Amino acid sequence: MAPVYFVNYYLHNKDNDGWAFKVVGKYNTETAAEAAYCDELGSKIDNPVYDVGVVSVTDSLNHNIVARSWDRSVEPEPNNE
């Protein structure tokens, strides 16, 4: 059986301390899954509501194809130069 590919996300909402998570879609080709991944990442990573997140592509054989995570929950220390 050929693998299928899943686009997923896990996002922390800093305003209500809740988590959003979803399998966005199932795809028959890695190329189609990666295109959907790029769309999801683009819509989630710059959203100021989410301070921590992961968007990924996995397959039905438990392989991680591609993933991007971010953590803006800790404020960077100011540069006092």
C-alpha angles and dihedrals in degrees: 000000000000117000122253123214130229130200111211139177137194116188133178116216107215093197097060101016090238133135127231117199133170146158096232097195150331119242134190096214133046090228093057091047092050091051090053089046091056091051092050094045091049092052096045110036097064095041105116093210092069114068097171126031151149128204115185150163118224131170135224090257091063096255121144105225101180135341140174125196134182137187120197094157092106117063113228116245113256118255106237098191 
